[in-house]
Amino acid sequence: MSDNIHKNHEAAFKAKVAIEYDILGLQNEPPLNIHYQLFHRMASAILEAKRFNAKYAVTIVHSFSPEHKWFSDYQDFLGLFGTSSKINELVELPESEGKRVFTGWVVGQQKAG
């Protein structure tokens, strides 16, 4: 039973991310360890830039985690494009849909308790 659940989850993830993968110009199988939201938000930024005839598509991940939780997943996502980033750094990804594409992971200031 557990194997079937895993296979169904994997198939659902691959089907969900297929459209985003195409928009992002990625070729290989999507790795299961990367959160779907990263694919979706980046593809959405590209489609919105196209819709509004903007020159740039930008996705910012705003984290409030003092431990930089999930930053390694973000790095894995960037690795699909052959790049990496530091925290609070904007990086350029390959052009998509005729738009220059940028992303960054920024850290918000923690509120005093």
C-alpha positions as CSV (number, residue, x, y, z in Angstrom):
1,M,0.0,0.0,0.0
2,S,2.8,2.4,0.9
3,D,4.5,2.0,-2.5
4,N,1.3,2.8,-4.3
5,I,0.8,6.0,-2.3
6,H,4.4,7.0,-3.0
7,K,3.9,6.3,-6.8
8,N,0.7,8.2,-6.8
9,H,2.3,11.2,-5.1
10,E,5.2,11.1,-7.5
11,A,2.9,11.0,-10.5
12,A,0.7,13.8,-9.2
13,F,3.8,16.0,-8.5
14,K,5.2,15.4,-12.0
15,A,1.9,16.2,-13.6
16,K,1.4,19.3,-11.6
17,V,4.9,20.7,-12.3
18,A,5.0,19.7,-16.0
19,I,3.5,23.1,-17.2
20,E,5.8,25.1,-15.0
21,Y,8.8,23.1,-16.1
22,D,7.9,23.9,-19.7
23,I,7.6,27.6,-19.0
24,L,10.9,27.6,-17.1
25,G,12.6,25.8,-20.0
26,L,13.8,22.9,-17.9
27,Q,14.3,19.6,-19.6
28,N,15.0,16.8,-17.0
29,E,12.6,15.1,-14.7
30,P,11.6,17.3,-11.8
31,P,13.2,16.2,-8.5
32,L,10.7,15.4,-5.8
33,N,12.7,17.1,-3.0
34,I,12.0,20.6,-4.4
35,H,8.8,22.3,-3.2
36,Y,6.2,22.8,-5.9
37,Q,5.6,26.4,-4.9
38,L,9.0,27.4,-6.2
39,F,8.2,26.1,-9.7
40,H,4.7,27.6,-9.6
41,R,5.7,31.1,-8.3
42,M,8.5,31.4,-10.7
43,A,6.4,30.4,-13.7
44,S,3.6,32.7,-12.5
45,A,6.0,35.6,-12.4
46,I,7.1,34.9,-16.0
47,L,3.5,34.6,-17.2
48,E,2.5,37.9,-15.5
49,A,5.5,39.7,-17.0
50,K,4.4,38.4,-20.4
51,R,0.8,39.5,-19.7
52,F,1.8,43.0,-18.7
53,N,4.5,43.3,-21.3
54,A,7.2,43.8,-18.6
55,K,10.8,43.3,-19.4
56,Y,11.6,41.3,-16.2
57,A,10.0,38.5,-14.1
58,V,11.0,38.5,-10.5
59,T,10.3,36.1,-7.7
60,I,11.3,36.9,-4.1
61,V,11.1,34.3,-1.4
62,H,10.7,36.2,1.9
63,S,11.7,34.1,4.9
64,F,11.3,34.9,8.5
65,S,13.1,31.8,9.7
66,P,16.2,32.5,11.9
67,E,17.5,29.1,11.0
68,H,17.1,29.8,7.2
69,K,14.8,26.8,7.0
70,W,14.3,25.5,3.5
71,F,17.1,27.6,2.0
72,S,18.8,24.4,0.9
73,D,15.6,23.5,-1.1
74,Y,15.8,26.9,-2.7
75,Q,19.5,26.2,-3.6
76,D,18.5,22.9,-5.1
77,F,15.9,24.7,-7.2
78,L,18.5,27.2,-8.4
79,G,20.8,24.3,-9.2
80,L,18.3,23.2,-11.9
81,F,19.3,26.4,-13.7
82,G,23.0,25.9,-13.1
83,T,23.3,28.7,-10.5
84,S,23.3,29.3,-6.8
85,S,22.7,32.2,-4.5
86,K,23.4,33.7,-1.1
87,I,20.8,34.9,1.3
88,N,19.7,38.5,0.4
89,E,21.1,38.2,-3.1
90,L,19.2,38.6,-6.4
91,V,20.4,36.2,-9.2
92,E,19.5,36.1,-12.8
93,L,18.2,32.9,-14.3
94,P,18.0,32.0,-18.0
95,E,15.6,34.1,-20.1
96,S,12.1,32.6,-20.4
97,E,9.2,33.5,-22.7
98,G,11.3,36.5,-23.9
99,K,11.7,37.9,-20.3
100,R,14.8,38.3,-18.1
101,V,14.2,36.3,-15.0
102,F,15.4,37.1,-11.5
103,T,15.0,35.5,-8.1
104,G,16.2,36.1,-4.6
105,W,15.8,34.7,-1.0
106,V,15.5,37.5,1.5
107,V,15.3,37.4,5.3
108,G,12.9,39.5,7.2
109,Q,13.7,41.2,10.5
110,Q,12.6,39.2,13.5
111,K,10.2,40.9,15.9
112,A,11.2,41.1,19.5
113,G,9.0,38.7,21.6
